[in-house]
Amino acid sequence: MTTENLQRTPLAERHVALGARMVPFAGWDMPVQYTGIIDEHKAVRAAAGLFDIAHMGVVEVTGPGAVTTLEWLTTNHVAKLEVGRAHYSLLCREDGGILDDLIIYRAGEELFLVVVNASNRAKDFEWMITHVPAGGARPVARDDLALLALQGPNAAKILAKLTPADVDGVPYFGVAECVVAGRAMRIARTGYTGEDGFELFAEAAHLGTLWDTLLDAGADLGLKPIGLGARDTLRLEMGYSLYGHELTESTLPLEAGVGWVVKPAKGDFLGRAAIEAARATGLARKMGGLELTERGVPRSDYPIVADGKPVGIVTSGTSSPSLGKGIAMGYVDLAHAEVGRALGIEVRGKPLAAKVVKLPFVPSHTKK
């Protein structure tokens, strides 16, 4: 895809003005870094970072059939989700393959907002529309809404400067309506970094003003704009899956380590029979975390080996800014996947020593 064909968020010109290096990502022209990935990563861990996530898709499902629709389309138990709360879930095919991972926010008794990955916006929406069950509500793409993520230990202090709402009172995976910087919007205590923080649902037409106002409000608290590079290292340190890497249409929830959001007891849903059949058969491989015990940087698609033989594949890898060592996520044959197992990762054809570790790689600091 040429640069001319890339989509741009409402903040594209601001990123360039701030000195960001722009790259193609999932069909969008996005900032990969401003001052540097390590600097930005450490800013989020120590203070706060502001992320443009307007490339993510927002789908609204509302009305008397909203619960029926989402219970059929997704794996988690929507009927049990309380108003003002959110949960992580999956959109699966009939064969159990993962179409996308997503977050569902229950903003009202019959009002739900579903946030999907940028790379899957069109695919997900088409799937939802064509698989509405009898008596269900028709999903609507909310392209008028756009998201920002404010993440880090100072996130709540910064947001509190701009709203009369009790931001500290919003629970983890909670969502609330409030006025921020003079405009009504929803804020959710969710994120992709392992730090405390919020994701803001704002009108796309006013996103630039909100971005500027947040950066000004957080200047004295260490707030920095953060690009995709640090977003990736932050999520990888937490062992969070990235669609297209850990999760694909050919991976099943149980092997991917996200089986905890599959609730067969709720009744039938797309993919249920296939997922339960796989559960009964047992796993051949599973997702795990690995740390290099010698110097090197693992990357996606590098082989995982035991005694010189392939036993898995790296799905995501990096040099951890927090730990100062190479870390990776990947699929490993079940016989070699136990925590503490010594393995190797072939880095540029050379096997480097590694071990299987429990995720996350670093402690989470999300609000409890």
VOPAGU-2260 file (C-alpha; in pm, 1 decimal, decimal comma):
REM VOPAGU-2260
SITE   aa  ch    i         X         Y         Z
SITE  MET   A    0       0,0       0,0       0,0
SITE  THR   A    1     143,2     338,7     -96,6
SITE  THR   A    2     165,2     625,4     148,8
SITE  GLU   A    3    -106,2     804,6     -47,3
SITE  ASN   A    4    -348,1     517,3      18,2
SITE  LEU   A    5    -290,8     500,0     393,0
SITE  GLN   A    6    -565,6     616,7     624,0
SITE  ARG   A    7    -481,4     889,5     872,7
SITE  THR   A    8    -619,4     963,3    1215,4
SITE  PRO   A    9    -731,2    1317,9    1307,5
SITE  LEU   A   10    -391,3    1360,5    1478,4
SITE  ALA   A   11    -162,3    1286,9    1182,0
SITE  GLU   A   12     -43,6    1644,5    1134,6
SITE  ARG   A   13      18,2    1683,0    1506,2
SITE  HIS   A   14     239,4    1373,0    1509,0
SITE  VAL   A   15     452,7    1513,8    1229,4
SITE  ALA   A   16     474,6    1849,8    1405,6
SITE  LEU   A   17     597,7    1672,5    1719,5
SITE  GLY   A   18     877,1    1507,2    1521,3
SITE  ALA   A   19     729,3    1158,5    1504,0
SITE  ARG   A   20     861,0     903,2    1258,7
SITE  MET   A   21     556,4     781,1    1069,2
SITE  VAL   A   22     516,4     424,9     940,1
SITE  PRO   A   23     241,7     218,7     773,5
SITE  PHE   A   24      49,5       6,0    1024,6
SITE  ALA   A   25    -263,5    -196,6     945,3
SITE  GLY   A   26    -342,5      36,4     656,8
SITE  TRP   A   27    -286,1     351,7     863,5
SITE  ASP   A   28     -10,0     612,9     871,9
SITE  MET   A   29      93,7     600,8    1237,5
SITE  PRO   A   30     374,2     733,2    1462,8
SITE  VAL   A   31     623,1     459,3    1555,9
SITE  GLN   A   32     829,3     686,3    1783,1
SITE  TYR   A   33     893,5    1046,5    1882,2
SITE  THR   A   34    1200,8    1067,2    2108,3
SITE  GLY   A   35    1285,4     695,6    2094,5
SITE  ILE   A   36    1123,0     368,0    2192,5
SITE  ILE   A   37    1319,2     314,9    2514,8
SITE  ASP   A   38    1266,2     673,6    2631,0
SITE  GLU   A   39     894,1     654,9    2560,3
SITE  HIS   A   40     860,6     311,5    2720,2
SITE  LYS   A   41    1025,7     432,0    3040,7
SITE  ALA   A   42     809,5     745,7    3044,4
SITE  VAL   A   43     494,2     531,3    3058,1
SITE  ARG   A   44     633,6     305,9    3330,3
SITE  ALA   A   45     753,3     601,2    3542,3
SITE  ALA   A   46     509,6     884,9    3465,0
SITE  ALA   A   47     258,3     888,8    3178,5
SITE  GLY   A   48     215,5     852,0    2805,0
SITE  LEU   A   49     -48,7     960,3    2555,5
SITE  PHE   A   50    -130,1     726,7    2265,3
SITE  ASP   A   51    -322,5     791,3    1946,7
SITE  ILE   A   52    -542,9     481,3    1910,9
SITE  ALA   A   53    -795,7     639,9    1677,8
SITE  HIS   A   54    -716,1     367,7    1425,5
SITE  MET   A   55    -904,3     120,9    1646,1
SITE  GLY   A   56   -1264,8      53,1    1547,4
SITE  VAL   A   57   -1570,9     125,3    1762,4
SITE  VAL   A   58   -1893,4     -67,9    1700,9
SITE  GLU   A   59   -2217,5       9,9    1884,1
SITE  VAL   A   60   -2477,8    -255,1    1957,7
SITE  THR   A   61   -2791,5    -118,2    2116,2
SITE  GLY   A   62   -3156,7    -198,5    2175,9
SITE  PRO   A   63   -3359,3    -493,1    2310,6
SITE  GLY   A   64   -3160,4    -747,5    2106,8
SITE  ALA   A   65   -2813,2    -618,4    2197,1
SITE  VAL   A   66   -2737,4    -888,0    2454,5
SITE  THR   A   67   -2866,5   -1160,7    2220,6
SITE  THR   A   68   -2636,9   -1041,0    1941,9
SITE  LEU   A   69   -2321,8   -1016,8    2152,2
SITE  GLU   A   70   -2381,4   -1344,2    2336,2
SITE  TRP   A   71   -2394,0   -1519,2    1997,2
SITE  LEU   A   72   -2102,1   -1334,8    1836,5
SITE  THR   A   73   -1853,1   -1335,1    2125,4
SITE  THR   A   74   -1715,5   -1588,1    2370,9
SITE  ASN   A   75   -1746,3   -1413,7    2707,9
SITE  HIS   A   76   -2070,7   -1392,2    2908,4
SITE  VAL   A   77   -2224,4   -1059,5    2805,3
SITE  ALA   A   78   -2545,0   -1098,4    3007,3
SITE  LYS   A   79   -2338,0   -1103,9    3326,8
SITE  LEU   A   80   -2158,6    -780,1    3240,3
SITE  GLU   A   81   -2280,9    -501,3    3468,4
SITE  VAL   A   82   -2366,8    -154,8    3341,7
SITE  GLY   A   83   -2056,6      61,6    3372,2
SITE  ARG   A   84   -1818,2    -230,9    3332,8
SITE  ALA   A   85   -1620,0    -386,7    3047,8
SITE  HIS   A   86   -1468,1    -722,4    2967,6
SITE  TYR   A   87   -1216,8    -879,4    2730,7
SITE  SER   A   88   -1360,0   -1120,5    2475,0
SITE  LEU   A   89   -1307,9   -1294,4    2141,0
SITE  LEU   A   90   -1481,2   -1301,4    1805,7
SITE  CYS   A   91   -1446,8   -1656,4    1668,8
SITE  ARG   A   92   -1530,4   -1841,1    1350,3
SITE  GLU   A   93   -1744,4   -2154,2    1349,2
SITE  ASP   A   94   -1423,9   -2364,9    1352,5
SITE  GLY   A   95   -1303,1   -2186,8    1666,9
SITE  GLY   A   96   -1038,4   -1977,9    1490,5
SITE  ILE   A   97    -996,3   -1630,0    1638,4
SITE  LEU   A   98   -1121,7   -1351,1    1411,7
SITE  ASP   A   99   -1024,5   -1085,7    1665,1
SITE  ASP   A  100    -983,1   -1006,6    2031,5
SITE  LEU   A  101   -1181,0    -711,3    2159,8
SITE  ILE   A  102   -1318,5    -526,3    2460,2
SITE  ILE   A  103   -1691,1    -489,4    2518,3
SITE  TYR   A  104   -1809,1    -192,6    2727,9
SITE  ARG   A  105   -2159,9    -196,4    2874,2
SITE  ALA   A  106   -2244,5     172,8    2873,4
SITE  GLY   A  107   -2616,7     115,5    2942,0
SITE  GLU   A  108   -2864,2    -164,4    3006,0
SITE  GLU   A  109   -2905,5    -209,3    2630,1
SITE  LEU   A  110   -2606,4      -8,4    2505,0
SITE  PHE   A  111   -2271,5    -169,4    2428,2
SITE  LEU   A  112   -1955,2     -34,4    2267,3
SITE  VAL   A  113   -1720,0    -289,3    2112,7
SITE  VAL   A  114   -1359,1    -188,0    2039,0
SITE  VAL   A  115   -1185,2    -393,0    1769,9
SITE  ASN   A  116    -832,3    -396,2    1631,0
SITE  ALA   A  117    -737,7    -155,2    1352,1
SITE  SER   A  118    -630,5    -432,3    1115,4
SITE  ASN   A  119    -969,2    -601,3    1152,8
SITE  ARG   A  120   -1213,4    -308,1    1146,8
SITE  ALA   A  121   -1375,3    -388,8     813,5
SITE  LYS   A  122   -1356,4    -767,5     855,6
SITE  ASP   A  123   -1506,4    -762,7    1204,6
SITE  PHE   A  124   -1790,7    -530,7    1113,6
SITE  GLU   A  125   -1882,3    -735,4     807,0
SITE  TRP   A  126   -1876,4   -1053,4    1019,0
SITE  MET   A  127   -2096,3    -898,7    1286,3
SITE  ILE   A  128   -2351,0    -767,7    1035,3
SITE  THR   A  129   -2378,0   -1098,9     851,2
SITE  HIS   A  130   -2405,1   -1309,6    1168,0
SITE  VAL   A  131   -2670,7   -1123,8    1366,1
SITE  PRO   A  132   -2890,7   -1394,4    1525,2
SITE  ALA   A  133   -3268,7   -1403,3    1516,4
SITE  GLY   A  134   -3401,6   -1141,1    1756,0
SITE  GLY   A  135   -3065,0    -967,0    1771,4
SITE  ALA   A  136   -2973,9    -602,0    1727,4
SITE  ARG   A  137   -2785,2    -478,0    1421,9
SITE  PRO   A  138   -2432,7    -346,0    1497,5
SITE  VAL   A  139   -2349,0       9,7    1388,9
SITE  ALA   A  140   -1997,9     136,8    1309,5
SITE  ARG   A  141   -1928,0     449,2    1516,0
SITE  ASP   A  142   -1674,9     618,4    1289,9
SITE  ASP   A  143   -1766,2     949,0    1455,4
SITE  LEU   A  144   -1590,3     830,1    1772,4
SITE  ALA   A  145   -1213,2     804,6    1817,7
SITE  LEU   A  146    -994,4     679,9    2100,6
SITE  LEU   A  147    -700,8     814,8    2296,8
SITE  ALA   A  148    -513,1     620,1    2563,9
SITE  LEU   A  149    -366,1     796,3    2867,6
SITE  GLN   A  150    -144,7     547,5    3050,6
SITE  GLY   A  151      99,0     546,9    3340,9
SITE  PRO   A  152     113,5     602,0    3717,8
SITE  ASN   A  153      30,6     973,0    3673,4
SITE  ALA   A  154    -260,5     916,5    3434,2
SITE  ALA   A  155    -535,1     966,1    3693,4
SITE  LYS   A  156    -373,7    1286,6    3825,4
SITE  ILE   A  157    -355,9    1429,5    3474,6
SITE  LEU   A  158    -712,1    1339,2    3383,3
SITE  ALA   A  159    -840,5    1478,0    3714,2
SITE  LYS   A  160    -713,5    1822,6    3612,4
SITE  LEU   A  161    -959,0    1828,2    3322,3
SITE  THR   A  162   -1279,2    1685,5    3467,7
SITE  PRO   A  163   -1499,3    1731,8    3773,6
SITE  ALA   A  164   -1566,6    1356,9    3767,7
SITE  ASP   A  165   -1422,2    1127,2    4031,8
SITE  VAL   A  166   -1170,5     951,3    3807,4
SITE  ASP   A  167   -1023,5     760,5    4102,5
SITE  GLY   A  168   -1367,5     610,4    4155,0
SITE  VAL   A  169   -1372,4     446,8    3812,2
SITE  PRO   A  170   -1278,0      81,7    3871,8
SITE  TYR   A  171   -1041,7    -125,0    3658,9
SITE  PHE   A  172   -1236,4    -226,1    3347,6
SITE  GLY   A  173   -1500,4      32,0    3437,9
SITE  VAL   A  174   -1654,9     286,2    3200,8
SITE  ALA   A  175   -1820,2     617,1    3290,2
SITE  GLU   A  176   -1974,9     919,6    3120,4
SITE  CYS   A  177   -1820,5    1250,9    3215,3
SITE  VAL   A  178   -1709,4    1589,5    3086,4
SITE  VAL   A  179   -1339,5    1620,1    3000,9
SITE  ALA   A  180   -1194,6    1954,1    2891,4
SITE  GLY   A  181   -1548,0    2087,8    2849,7
SITE  ARG   A  182   -1679,9    1806,1    2630,0
SITE  ALA   A  183   -1898,8    1506,8    2713,3
SITE  MET   A  184   -1738,3    1168,6    2651,4
SITE  ARG   A  185   -1688,3     825,2    2799,3
SITE  ILE   A  186   -1375,6     724,3    2983,7
SITE  ALA   A  187   -1274,3     365,2    3057,7
SITE  ARG   A  188   -1009,7     238,2    3296,8
SITE  THR   A  189    -858,6       4,6    3041,2
SITE  GLY   A  190    -533,2      -8,0    2847,4
SITE  TYR   A  191    -261,6    -213,1    2681,9
SITE  THR   A  192      43,6    -128,4    2891,9
SITE  GLY   A  193       5,7    -293,2    3233,1
SITE  GLU   A  194       0,8      50,4    3396,0
SITE  ASP   A  195    -292,4     238,2    3545,0
SITE  GLY   A  196    -466,6     448,0    3284,6
SITE  PHE   A  197    -768,7     538,3    3079,5
SITE  GLU   A  198    -900,8     511,8    2727,5
SITE  LEU   A  199   -1114,5     806,6    2618,0
SITE  PHE   A  200   -1402,9     779,3    2368,8
SITE  ALA   A  201   -1422,1    1123,9    2212,6
SITE  GLU   A  202   -1580,4    1281,3    1907,8
SITE  ALA   A  203   -1335,1    1238,5    1621,2
SITE  ALA   A  204   -1393,7    1599,7    1516,1
SITE  HIS   A  205   -1257,9    1724,4    1850,0
SITE  LEU   A  206    -978,2    1472,1    1902,2
SITE  GLY   A  207    -700,3    1717,7    1813,6
SITE  THR   A  208    -810,0    1967,8    2076,6
SITE  LEU   A  209    -835,8    1694,2    2338,1
SITE  TRP   A  210    -485,6    1566,9    2249,2
SITE  ASP   A  211    -338,3    1918,3    2286,2
SITE  THR   A  212    -520,5    1981,2    2613,9
SITE  LEU   A  213    -405,4    1653,2    2767,7
SITE  LEU   A  214     -42,0    1711,6    2669,0
SITE  ASP   A  215     -56,0    2059,9    2823,7
SITE  ALA   A  216    -221,9    1932,0    3142,6
SITE  GLY   A  217      36,4    1656,2    3183,9
SITE  ALA   A  218     349,6    1852,1    3099,4
SITE  ASP   A  219     445,0    1898,8    3466,5
SITE  LEU   A  220     377,1    1530,1    3541,9
SITE  GLY   A  221     605,2    1382,4    3278,4
SITE  LEU   A  222     343,7    1312,9    3009,8
SITE  LYS   A  223     485,5    1234,1    2666,3
SITE  PRO   A  224     333,2    1131,6    2332,6
SITE  ILE   A  225     402,2     762,8    2270,5
SITE  GLY   A  226     435,9     576,4    1941,4
SITE  LEU   A  227     364,2     223,6    1827,7
SITE  GLY   A  228     716,4     104,1    1908,2
SITE  ALA   A  229     683,5     159,1    2282,3
SITE  ARG   A  230     320,9      45,6    2274,3
SITE  ASP   A  231     452,4    -289,4    2151,8
SITE  THR   A  232     733,5    -325,2    2407,6
SITE  LEU   A  233     495,8    -227,0    2687,7
SITE  ARG   A  234     232,3    -483,5    2592,3
SITE  LEU   A  235     494,4    -754,0    2534,3
SITE  GLU   A  236     642,2    -708,0    2882,7
SITE  MET   A  237     289,3    -774,9    3012,9
SITE  GLY   A  238     240,4   -1084,0    2795,1
SITE  TYR   A  239     -58,6    -924,3    2619,5
SITE  SER   A  240    -145,6   -1082,8    2285,4
SITE  LEU   A  241    -128,4    -889,0    1957,5
SITE  TYR   A  242    -364,1    -988,2    1679,6
SITE  GLY   A  243    -175,3   -1118,1    1378,2
SITE  HIS   A  244     101,3   -1248,2    1606,2
SITE  GLU   A  245     -24,5   -1447,3    1907,2
SITE  LEU   A  246    -381,7   -1455,2    1778,0
SITE  THR   A  247    -489,2   -1542,4    1422,9
SITE  GLU   A  248    -773,7   -1716,8    1244,9
SITE  SER   A  249    -573,4   -2038,7    1265,6
SITE  THR   A  250    -520,9   -2025,0    1643,4
SITE  LEU   A  251    -767,5   -2154,1    1902,2
SITE  PRO   A  252    -843,8   -1973,8    2230,2
SITE  LEU   A  253    -721,7   -2254,7    2458,5
SITE  GLU   A  254    -378,9   -2287,7    2298,0
SITE  ALA   A  255    -344,3   -1908,2    2278,5
SITE  GLY   A  256    -383,7   -1873,9    2655,6
SITE  VAL   A  257    -712,0   -1682,0    2630,3
SITE  GLY   A  258    -944,6   -1970,2    2708,0
SITE  TRP   A  259   -1046,1   -1790,6    3026,8
SITE  VAL   A  260   -1274,6   -1563,4    2820,9
SITE  VAL   A  261   -1457,5   -1859,0    2665,3
SITE  LYS   A  262   -1775,7   -1931,7    2864,6
SITE  PRO   A  263   -1946,5   -2244,5    2726,6
SITE  ALA   A  264   -2186,2   -2254,0    3020,7
SITE  LYS   A  265   -2364,9   -1942,1    2890,7
SITE  GLY   A  266   -2513,8   -2138,6    2598,8
SITE  ASP   A  267   -2442,9   -2154,6    2228,5
SITE  PHE   A  268   -2221,1   -1907,1    2045,1
SITE  LEU   A  269   -2015,7   -1901,9    1728,6
SITE  GLY   A  270   -1723,1   -2142,1    1762,2
SITE  ARG   A  271   -1845,5   -2306,5    2082,9
SITE  ALA   A  272   -1869,2   -2662,1    1947,5
SITE  ALA   A  273   -1524,2   -2650,2    1786,3
SITE  ILE   A  274   -1361,1   -2497,8    2092,8
SITE  GLU   A  275   -1516,1   -2758,2    2321,8
SITE  ALA   A  276   -1409,5   -3037,0    2085,7
SITE  ALA   A  277   -1052,1   -2906,6    2101,8
SITE  ARG   A  278   -1075,8   -2892,7    2481,7
SITE  ALA   A  279   -1181,0   -3257,7    2489,8
SITE  THR   A  280    -903,6   -3364,0    2251,9
SITE  GLY   A  281    -632,7   -3178,3    2442,0
SITE  LEU   A  282    -366,7   -2930,0    2336,4
SITE  ALA   A  283     -68,6   -3002,7    2114,7
SITE  ARG   A  284      94,2   -2665,1    2182,5
SITE  LYS   A  285      44,5   -2360,8    2399,5
SITE  MET   A  286     141,9   -1996,6    2415,4
SITE  GLY   A  287     421,6   -1916,9    2659,0
SITE  GLY   A  288     678,9   -1660,3    2758,1
SITE  LEU   A  289    1053,7   -1702,4    2711,4
SITE  GLU   A  290    1352,8   -1507,5    2837,7
SITE  LEU   A  291    1692,1   -1524,4    2674,6
SITE  THR   A  292    1964,5   -1615,6    2922,5
SITE  GLU   A  293    2234,8   -1482,4    2693,3
SITE  ARG   A  294    2261,3   -1162,7    2494,5
SITE  GLY   A  295    2037,4   -1131,1    2189,5
SITE  VAL   A  296    1705,4   -1003,2    2058,9
SITE  PRO   A  297    1436,4   -1256,0    1955,4
SITE  ARG   A  298    1194,0   -1160,3    1680,5
SITE  SER   A  299     872,9   -1293,4    1528,5
SITE  ASP   A  300     906,1   -1621,0    1336,0
SITE  TYR   A  301    1238,0   -1720,1    1495,0
SITE  PRO   A  302    1242,8   -2096,9    1568,7
SITE  ILE   A  303    1224,1   -2224,2    1926,8
SITE  VAL   A  304    1440,0   -2533,9    1967,3
SITE  ALA   A  305    1519,7   -2812,3    2214,6
SITE  ASP   A  306    1831,0   -3024,7    2163,7
SITE  GLY   A  307    1867,5   -2871,6    1819,2
SITE  LYS   A  308    1517,1   -2969,8    1707,4
SITE  PRO   A  309    1230,2   -2725,4    1645,9
SITE  VAL   A  310     962,3   -2730,4    1915,7
SITE  GLY   A  311     793,0   -2397,5    1854,7
SITE  ILE   A  312     793,6   -2054,7    1696,0
SITE  VAL   A  313     832,7   -1701,3    1830,7
SITE  THR   A  314     525,9   -1484,7    1768,2
SITE  SER   A  315     660,2   -1162,8    1926,3
SITE  GLY   A  316    1001,1   -1068,6    2060,3
SITE  THR   A  317    1201,0    -768,6    2171,7
SITE  SER   A  318    1470,7    -642,1    2404,8
SITE  SER   A  319    1284,1    -552,4    2723,0
SITE  PRO   A  320    1358,3    -191,8    2828,0
SITE  SER   A  321    1258,8    -277,6    3187,1
SITE  LEU   A  322    1459,8    -598,7    3220,9
SITE  GLY   A  323    1751,3    -531,8    2986,8
SITE  LYS   A  324    1722,3    -875,3    2826,4
SITE  GLY   A  325    1556,8   -1045,0    2532,0
SITE  ILE   A  326    1200,3   -1160,1    2586,1
SITE  ALA   A  327     955,1   -1338,6    2360,3
SITE  MET   A  328     612,7   -1493,1    2334,7
SITE  GLY   A  329     557,2   -1796,9    2121,0
SITE  TYR   A  330     387,8   -2128,3    2065,8
SITE  VAL   A  331     572,0   -2425,8    2214,4
SITE  ASP   A  332     495,1   -2797,5    2188,6
SITE  LEU   A  333     313,1   -2900,3    2505,1
SITE  ALA   A  334     590,7   -3140,6    2607,4
SITE  HIS   A  335     837,4   -2850,1    2622,0
SITE  ALA   A  336     613,1   -2573,0    2756,2
SITE  GLU   A  337     651,6   -2609,4    3134,1
SITE  VAL   A  338     779,1   -2305,3    3324,0
SITE  GLY   A  339    1152,6   -2328,8    3389,3
SITE  ARG   A  340    1224,0   -2549,6    3087,5
SITE  ALA   A  341    1556,0   -2469,5    2916,8
SITE  LEU   A  342    1511,5   -2412,0    2544,3
SITE  GLY   A  343    1682,0   -2219,8    2268,1
SITE  ILE   A  344    1575,6   -1948,2    2026,4
SITE  GLU   A  345    1749,5   -1933,2    1691,4
SITE  VAL   A  346    1851,6   -1571,1    1644,9
SITE  ARG   A  347    1978,5   -1518,2    1290,7
SITE  GLY   A  348    2049,1   -1888,2    1263,8
SITE  LYS   A  349    2236,9   -1914,4    1592,9
SITE  PRO   A  350    2065,7   -2092,2    1885,7
SITE  LEU   A  351    2070,5   -1875,9    2199,0
SITE  ALA   A  352    1989,3   -2012,2    2543,5
SITE  ALA   A  353    1642,9   -1932,0    2679,1
SITE  LYS   A  354    1400,0   -2054,2    2941,7
SITE  VAL   A  355    1022,5   -2071,9    2966,5
SITE  VAL   A  356     889,0   -1820,2    3219,2
SITE  LYS   A  357     554,1   -1733,8    3367,5
SITE  LEU   A  358     378,7   -1430,4    3221,3
SITE  PRO   A  359     383,7   -1136,6    3269,0
SITE  PHE   A  360     752,5   -1058,9    3239,7
SITE  VAL   A  361     714,9    -756,7    3471,3
SITE  PRO   A  362     454,2    -684,6    3741,7
SITE  SER   A  363     127,8    -518,8    3645,7
SITE  HIS   A  364      38,4    -184,4    3802,7
SITE  THR   A  365    -321,8    -161,5    3684,9
SITE  LYS   A  366    -578,1     -41,7    3937,2
SITE  LYS   A  367    -704,5    -326,8    4154,0
